[in-house]
């Protein structure tokens, strides 16, 4: 329940919902969807690699 309330507050405070705003300055381009997907995929691969090696190290030492 706490997380739902926090999510609602964040969404309500987001600038995308603000109305009648005047934007000045240079527009900043957003990152590509493929770049974000690639970064997520790399993170998953690295996480699995580290987890697999951590588990292998634990089994060699006999720690459980």
Secondary structure, DSSP 8 states (H G I E B T S, - for coil): -HHHHHHHHHHHT-GGG--S----S-------HHHHHHHHHHHHHHHHHHHHHHHHHHHHHT--
